[in-house]
């Protein structure tokens, strides 16, 4: 059987994507965030006795973590890697890395379905996969245990199955139903994005849907059955906890500003209209929505959070700018096949993130990938085909321009990889709670000499690192843990075994026991006996072990 040359190129691109996402996965980023450690440990406990860290058997609707109620799919995907490879950083991050690779692979087939009648569809598809493969946005989010990255894979593959089912392979609609339901159990943004997106698609494609009545009815029924368990939870107070914590509608400053403006106008009726808090909420939403198109964020600096960007490169490369603009213009001008899905995908996909206080946000908007990459590829293909055989001056031909463009791409890619490998871990190790693994290793080696270990929570959630790196048996942890839940649903682990966690270690009860303290440098008493210091990769001190 003759192998399509584009499939060979796709395999090469997928291998490149794999190398960029898997090499050094356990070492860079240099440490696990507490959310990553929680995913790994919960996968570990589920693999042992089928229960999460708090003892809930095979959680379906949510996995409780630090008072947040997370969709549980990532933990289940991580069970096998942790079982086979052991509980470590590499195994914990592997599902996300594989999802990133899978997104690159399925983008090719998705684009073929977006432009099924175009003679250039294979070029659009292969370049789209290539642009996504080298995209800093997808690379960064694939190299940590981010459930959003897994959700993106299922959205991409689900959209491929949906379009393939509508075009020729009818029964793929059932697969599409499964793939597009999984994100509801994976990440929060798709819970807002997908219902709106699918309804809009149905309105545009209703004629196609009616040609597949049997398959569509079965797909809808299957989707309803699969969604049934999560619906009651989505309507519960627990589902609102994270949203209430981060959304603009719970920002008291907007209400205070509204009330102050009305008071300044002596409570005039017209002031209550123009200074109504709903007006302020609308303005904030529009501002946050437009933040997602900030050129500095997209092309120069990236997300302000170093977990999602190396800070010296945008979420997309600078060379993408002209092709994003060109691709967008040509997409609207040429109107090929299902082109309209791409802008609608972007416009709806940015809605969930725009309700949050922190914008722009690469993680919460990852649901729009690979739309930007497809537009860039579209413009790039059209540019290459237009310019390659032309001569613009005595010494400048189209091929020369393309050669220079290739050098620019290579330069930016090399610069990004160099910065990520050489500089990033050293400059931002503290952002990844670096030092916890070394701290736990030290405590493990000396804990027999102490009756109690008091650990600061100033850097985050230390208890999960002790569970993770000590591979604490879940039955022992559940038996010994002292857990507090407040009225808002947030959970605090006060202690388990001889390990105690708090913000003010000197005020913690120790009952005259021999205590080893682990604290941040500025909280270490002047008369303390320092036992060991734990440095960040840049040489700054992260934590200090000391005794009285």
VOGU-3710 file (C-alpha; in Angstrom, 3 decimals, decimal comma):
1> xxxxxxxxxx> 0,000/0,000/0,000  1,375/3,384/-1,010  1,762/5,719/1,952  0,547/9,263/1,441  3,536/11,620/1,526  1,615/13,971/3,804  1,174/11,159/6,333  4,937/10,667/6,344  5,421/14,396/6,951  2,756/14,277/9,676
11> xxxxxxxxxx> 4,610/11,431/11,399  7,836/13,476/11,304  6,025/16,518/12,725  4,458/14,361/15,443  7,888/12,981/16,374  9,228/16,548/16,622  6,229/17,472/18,784  6,951/14,464/21,011  10,592/15,441/21,444  9,667/19,012/22,371
21> xxxxxxxxxx> 7,144/17,810/24,954  8,777/14,738/26,491  12,543/15,306/26,621  13,455/16,399/30,146  9,797/16,299/31,201  10,655/15,244/34,741  13,240/17,988/35,223  11,838/21,021/33,433  9,684/22,568/34,823  11,974/21,994/37,812
31> xxxxxxxxxx> 9,312/21,072/40,369  5,660/20,121/40,557  3,028/22,680/41,452  0,812/21,557/44,311  -1,973/20,866/41,787  0,353/18,594/39,823  1,412/16,778/42,987  -2,263/16,315/43,848  -2,974/14,782/40,427  -0,069/12,382/40,831
41> xxxxxxxxxx> -0,909/11,357/44,384  -4,602/10,893/43,658  -3,710/8,734/40,651  -1,473/6,780/43,032  -4,240/6,260/45,612  -6,876/5,377/43,002  -4,450/2,833/41,566  -4,045/1,257/45,014  -7,594/1,048/46,382  -9,812/2,879/43,905
51> xxxxxxxxxx> -10,240/5,862/46,240  -9,024/9,439/46,109  -6,896/10,953/48,870  -9,968/11,644/51,016  -11,386/8,145/50,607  -14,069/8,751/47,967  -14,446/5,619/45,864  -13,963/6,111/42,111  -14,976/9,786/42,011  -16,891/10,622/38,850
61> xxxxxxxxxx> -18,204/14,165/39,181  -15,328/15,767/41,056  -12,061/15,197/42,848  -11,660/17,326/45,964  -8,328/19,114/46,098  -7,446/21,990/48,436  -11,117/22,906/48,673  -11,393/23,024/44,907  -13,645/20,484/43,216  -11,778/19,451/40,103
71> xxxxxxxxxx> -13,095/17,389/37,191  -11,401/13,990/37,734  -10,376/12,750/34,267  -6,692/13,704/34,595  -6,275/11,561/37,708  -7,699/8,526/35,912  -5,482/9,059/32,874  -2,511/9,214/35,247  -3,252/5,941/37,050  -1,503/3,725/34,474
81> xxxxxxxxxx> 1,634/5,904/34,054  2,046/6,087/37,834  1,475/2,333/38,187  3,960/1,440/35,456  6,604/4,159/35,878  6,242/4,910/39,569  5,064/8,062/41,301  7,342/10,841/40,081  7,285/14,073/38,106  7,621/12,381/34,719
91> xxxxxxxxxx> 4,736/9,964/35,180  2,531/12,689/36,649  3,050/14,936/33,623  2,944/12,234/30,961  -0,833/12,410/30,220  -0,549/16,126/29,483  2,481/15,605/27,236  0,705/12,828/25,331  -2,378/15,032/24,981  -0,233/17,786/23,473
101> xxxxxxxxxx> 1,271/15,322/20,992  -2,178/13,954/20,185  -3,471/17,479/19,576  -0,754/18,028/16,967  -1,623/14,728/15,269  -5,407/15,230/15,217  -5,159/18,843/14,085  -4,093/17,505/10,689  -7,272/15,445/10,319  -9,451/18,213/11,761
111> xxxxxxxxxx> -8,217/20,674/9,112  -8,920/18,162/6,346  -12,525/18,154/7,570  -12,685/21,941/7,823  -11,653/22,333/4,162  -12,799/19,066/2,527  -13,279/20,509/-0,969  -10,126/22,611/-1,173  -7,277/21,469/-3,406  -4,912/22,899/-0,803
121> xxxxxxxxxx> -6,443/21,081/2,164  -3,425/18,815/2,697  -1,100/21,803/2,774  -3,380/23,645/5,202  -3,520/20,531/7,382  0,200/19,748/7,462  1,197/23,359/8,128  -1,435/23,646/10,885  0,036/20,621/12,651  3,525/22,037/12,183
131> xxxxxxxxxx> 2,641/25,451/13,640  0,945/23,794/16,632  3,895/21,427/17,124  6,329/24,316/17,588  3,879/26,677/19,323  5,213/27,925/22,696  1,586/28,006/23,914  1,028/24,291/23,447  4,566/23,252/24,357  4,478/25,036/27,727
141> xxxxxxxxxx> 1,062/23,666/28,674  2,018/20,153/27,558  5,044/20,004/29,855  3,119/20,202/33,114  0,131/18,304/34,477  -2,470/20,765/33,209  -5,897/19,212/32,783  -6,793/22,022/30,355  -4,310/20,544/27,901  -6,032/17,172/28,064
151> xxxxxxxxxx> -9,433/18,820/27,541  -8,059/20,552/24,430  -7,054/17,211/22,937  -10,562/15,828/23,388  -12,123/18,964/21,880  -9,874/18,756/18,805  -10,447/15,039/18,289  -14,157/15,450/19,061  -14,522/18,193/16,457  -12,769/15,984/13,910
161> xxxxxxxxxx> -15,167/13,113/14,658  -18,174/15,434/14,481  -17,251/16,857/11,063  -16,237/13,444/9,725  -19,579/12,053/10,866  -21,486/14,830/9,138  -19,507/14,492/5,922  -19,300/10,776/5,238  -18,645/8,456/8,192  -22,037/8,651/9,905
171> xxxxxxxxxx> -21,291/6,482/12,904  -18,388/8,656/13,963  -21,065/10,949/15,408  -21,321/8,557/18,349  -17,573/8,799/18,889  -17,900/12,587/18,671  -20,520/12,504/21,440  -18,129/10,617/23,713  -15,096/12,764/22,902  -16,990/16,037/23,403
181> xxxxxxxxxx> -18,448/14,919/26,725  -15,064/14,006/28,217  -13,978/17,691/28,553  -16,912/18,253/30,935  -15,151/15,811/33,276  -11,700/17,267/32,570  -11,628/21,071/32,938  -13,984/23,888/33,861  -13,738/26,159/30,779  -15,250/23,576/28,375
191> xxxxxxxxxx> -18,314/23,377/30,624  -19,170/26,886/29,469  -17,637/26,827/26,002  -18,881/23,511/24,590  -22,655/23,877/25,186  -22,690/27,283/23,473  -20,373/26,139/20,691  -22,334/22,967/19,924  -25,660/24,849/19,888  -24,236/27,402/17,433
201> xxxxxxxxxx> -22,847/24,617/15,239  -26,238/22,901/15,273  -27,933/26,119/14,115  -25,526/26,449/11,186  -25,448/22,742/10,298  -29,050/21,710/10,957  -29,534/20,523/7,378  -26,513/18,242/7,703  -27,794/16,993/11,038  -31,131/16,052/9,478
211> xxxxxxxxxx> -29,384/13,891/6,886  -28,008/11,851/9,787  -31,188/11,582/11,871  -30,589/8,076/13,238  -26,973/8,681/14,148  -27,693/12,147/15,561  -30,493/10,892/17,788  -28,289/8,097/19,118  -25,374/10,528/19,605  -27,566/12,989/21,514
221> xxxxxxxxxx> -28,963/10,216/23,716  -25,456/8,914/24,373  -24,274/12,424/25,234  -27,184/12,949/27,646  -26,488/9,627/29,376  -22,801/10,419/29,744  -23,515/13,946/31,027  -26,193/12,871/33,495  -23,845/12,198/36,447  -22,180/15,621/36,288
231> xxxxxxxxxx> -25,291/17,790/35,830  -26,411/17,730/39,515  -22,884/18,635/40,575  -22,740/21,561/38,129  -25,821/22,970/39,860  -24,373/22,462/43,354  -22,650/25,035/45,633  -19,384/23,077/45,385  -19,224/23,670/41,629  -19,444/27,408/42,203
241> xxxxxxxxxx> -16,615/27,677/44,735  -13,782/28,126/42,238  -15,882/30,361/39,982  -16,875/32,595/42,894  -13,229/32,865/43,892  -11,897/34,094/40,542  -14,754/35,715/38,600  -15,250/39,462/38,089  -18,856/39,295/39,321  -17,687/38,588/42,859
251> xxxxxxxxxx> -15,183/41,459/42,797  -16,342/43,826/45,588  -14,361/46,760/44,175  -16,755/47,048/41,224  -19,756/47,263/43,542  -17,963/49,778/45,743  -17,138/51,948/42,728  -20,738/51,756/41,541  -22,118/52,759/44,946  -19,620/55,601/45,276
261> xxxxxxxxxx> -20,473/57,040/41,854  -24,191/56,928/42,669  -23,562/58,590/46,041  -21,509/61,312/44,311  -24,595/62,062/42,198  -26,782/62,257/45,341  -28,586/59,005/44,463  -30,145/60,497/41,320  -32,326/58,082/39,352  -30,287/58,524/36,181
271> xxxxxxxxxx> -27,069/57,831/38,111  -28,483/54,501/39,240  -28,790/53,612/35,553  -25,448/54,750/34,148  -23,477/53,743/37,263  -25,336/50,497/37,828  -23,031/47,703/38,926  -24,189/45,655/35,931  -22,743/48,346/33,668  -19,407/48,017/35,474
281> xxxxxxxxxx> -19,560/44,220/35,170  -20,223/44,520/31,429  -17,329/46,939/30,978  -15,024/44,649/32,950  -16,088/41,641/30,868  -15,467/43,464/27,567  -12,097/44,709/28,795  -11,061/41,221/29,893  -12,311/39,736/26,616  -10,207/42,185/24,613
291> xxxxxxxxxx> -7,194/41,462/26,869  -6,988/38,048/25,208  -6,036/39,773/21,934  -3,229/41,800/23,518  -0,265/41,695/21,067  2,268/41,677/23,913  0,613/38,580/25,349  0,260/36,810/22,016  3,599/37,603/20,387  6,169/39,150/22,735
301> xxxxxxxxxx> 5,866/38,333/26,449  3,218/35,658/26,777  1,117/35,069/29,863  2,330/37,073/32,863  2,331/33,825/34,876  5,725/32,117/34,349  4,038/28,724/34,585  2,474/29,391/31,185  5,214/31,393/29,479  8,978/31,868/29,591
311> xxxxxxxxxx> 8,297/35,656/29,623  10,632/36,403/26,696  8,481/34,796/23,993  4,786/35,216/23,299  2,248/32,443/23,203  2,914/32,591/19,453  6,125/33,548/17,643  6,667/37,036/16,232  6,946/35,642/12,690  3,321/34,482/13,033
321> xxxxxxxxxx> 1,980/38,067/13,062  1,801/38,732/9,288  0,475/35,251/8,561  -2,190/35,483/11,250  -3,392/38,754/9,707  -3,136/37,437/6,135  -4,795/34,154/7,047  -7,681/35,920/8,761  -8,258/38,214/5,770  -8,148/35,362/3,268
331> xxxxxxxxxx> -10,300/33,129/5,435  -13,111/35,697/5,394  -12,567/36,600/1,749  -12,375/33,086/0,286  -14,974/31,497/2,620  -13,897/27,921/1,936  -16,118/25,096/3,193  -16,409/25,204/7,013  -14,142/28,223/7,454  -16,693/29,975/9,691
341> xxxxxxxxxx> -16,194/27,406/12,455  -12,741/28,843/13,187  -13,727/32,443/14,111  -16,806/31,191/15,979  -14,578/28,788/17,919  -12,374/31,708/18,965  -15,175/34,132/19,818  -17,029/31,619/22,001  -13,896/30,007/23,421  -12,726/33,269/24,993
351> xxxxxxxxxx> -15,960/33,807/26,939  -15,176/31,619/30,014  -11,737/33,178/30,582  -13,125/36,707/30,194  -15,294/36,321/33,287  -12,162/35,794/35,406  -10,212/38,581/37,115  -6,852/37,517/35,675  -6,561/38,174/31,953  -5,108/37,347/29,530
361> xxxxxxxxxx> -4,818/33,733/30,625  -3,188/31,073/28,437  -4,536/28,120/30,424  -8,190/29,145/30,553  -8,202/30,033/26,847  -6,445/26,898/25,636  -9,834/25,638/24,451  -9,413/27,844/21,356  -6,370/25,913/20,159  -5,601/25,135/17,378
371> xxxxxxxxxx> -7,629/27,940/15,771  -4,826/30,516/15,775  -2,425/27,934/14,384  -4,863/27,022/11,586  -5,274/30,679/10,600  -1,490/31,180/10,636  -1,006/28,051/8,528  -3,691/29,216/6,103  -1,912/32,522/5,584  1,495/30,855/5,407
381> xxxxxxxxxx> 0,413/28,379/2,723  -1,172/31,083/0,593  1,936/33,255/0,971  4,305/30,427/0,005  2,257/29,443/-3,056  2,022/33,063/-4,175  5,685/34,009/-3,761  7,788/30,901/-4,378  8,221/31,188/-8,172  8,247/34,972/-8,444
391> xxxxxxxxxx> 11,243/37,240/-8,922  11,041/40,651/-7,232  14,476/42,064/-8,032  17,802/41,063/-9,520  18,975/39,379/-6,332  15,671/38,760/-4,553  13,510/35,864/-5,660  10,540/34,296/-3,979  12,683/31,335/-2,970  15,196/33,689/-1,339
401> xxxxxxxxxx> 12,430/35,323/0,677  11,153/31,904/1,752  14,700/30,904/2,724  15,011/34,028/4,885  11,609/33,297/6,396  12,783/29,787/7,236  15,875/31,230/8,946  13,661/33,571/10,991  11,483/30,642/12,068  14,546/28,608/13,007
411> xxxxxxxxxx> 16,041/31,553/14,913  12,923/32,139/16,992  12,450/28,442/17,670  16,102/28,019/18,681  15,926/31,094/20,899  12,795/29,752/22,619  14,257/26,285/23,204  17,544/27,723/24,453  15,784/30,078/26,871  13,483/27,311/28,094
421> xxxxxxxxxx> 16,280/24,817/28,695  19,070/27,114/29,873  17,496/30,113/31,581  13,884/29,354/32,437  14,352/26,746/35,203  16,934/28,881/36,981  15,027/32,134/36,741  11,625/30,747/37,721  12,268/27,707/39,909  10,657/29,516/42,865
431> xxxxxxxxxx> 7,442/29,853/40,827  7,296/26,060/40,753  7,721/25,645/44,526  11,243/24,383/43,996  12,873/22,938/47,083  10,003/20,804/48,302  11,472/17,552/46,971  14,840/18,293/48,570  13,114/19,237/51,804  11,106/16,019/51,919
441> xxxxxxxxxx> 14,212/13,970/51,131  16,079/15,638/53,996  13,191/15,180/56,431  12,973/11,495/55,462  16,628/11,034/56,329  16,483/12,710/59,772  12,888/12,339/60,942  13,693/9,464/63,282  15,596/11,974/65,431  12,519/14,168/65,953
451> xxxxxxxxxx> 9,108/13,760/67,515  7,450/16,327/65,270  8,065/18,048/61,932  6,539/21,521/61,579  6,336/22,684/57,972  5,375/26,148/56,736  2,563/26,550/54,247  3,891/29,937/53,127  4,901/28,483/49,754  1,619/26,735/49,146
461> xxxxxxxxxx> 0,282/23,314/50,128  3,192/21,384/51,652  1,240/18,350/52,844  0,704/17,066/49,301  4,467/17,024/48,654  5,045/14,874/51,721  2,369/12,477/50,507  3,768/12,493/46,977  7,504/12,190/47,559  7,201/9,839/50,540
471> xxxxxxxxxx> 4,619/7,796/48,649  2,582/7,664/51,825  0,143/4,727/51,835  -3,325/6,239/51,380  -4,857/4,115/54,140  -2,286/5,442/56,627  -2,797/9,042/55,533  -6,589/8,848/55,761  -6,319/7,339/59,227  -3,913/9,948/60,619
481> xxxxxxxxxx> -4,893/13,152/58,790  -6,457/16,004/60,758  -8,682/17,748/58,214  -10,605/21,012/58,592  -13,274/22,271/56,210  -14,614/25,793/56,533  -18,096/27,085/55,749  -17,050/27,938/52,191  -15,918/24,395/51,435  -12,165/24,980/51,550
491> xxxxxxxxxx> -10,148/22,170/53,082  -7,025/22,483/55,226  -4,783/19,604/56,255  -3,536/20,477/59,720  -1,394/17,382/60,195  -0,876/13,707/59,569  1,445/11,497/61,561  4,277/13,603/62,959  3,951/16,219/60,213  2,251/19,513/61,067
501> xxxxxxxxxx> 1,511/22,363/58,666  0,832/26,028/59,399  1,755/29,638/58,701  3,220/30,524/62,130  5,371/27,621/63,229  6,447/29,157/66,540  2,842/29,298/67,711  2,055/25,697/66,826  1,592/23,262/69,726  4,502/20,881/70,189
511> xxxxxxxxxx> 4,005/19,777/73,804  7,726/19,961/74,592  8,551/17,520/71,827  11,789/17,570/69,893  10,741/19,516/66,806  12,320/20,116/63,416  11,038/23,283/61,763  10,964/23,935/58,003  10,246/27,584/57,231  10,913/30,397/54,768
521> xxxxxxxxxx> 14,112/32,386/55,518  12,477/35,574/56,782  10,509/33,680/59,438  13,472/31,833/60,948  14,126/33,098/64,530  17,484/34,792/65,064  18,453/32,302/67,784  17,493/29,247/65,737  19,941/26,423/65,106  19,995/26,085/61,349
531> xxxxxxxxxx> 20,333/22,473/60,241  20,140/22,863/56,471  19,191/25,378/53,783  17,386/24,534/50,585  18,164/26,794/47,634  16,239/27,675/44,517  18,118/27,077/41,277  19,061/30,767/41,132  20,869/30,438/44,462  18,275/32,188/46,619
541> xxxxxxxx> 17,179/30,352/49,752  13,746/28,755/49,450  13,420/26,981/52,809  15,418/26,502/56,001  15,432/23,555/58,384  16,161/24,534/61,983  15,643/23,601/65,609  15,157/25,671/68,758
//
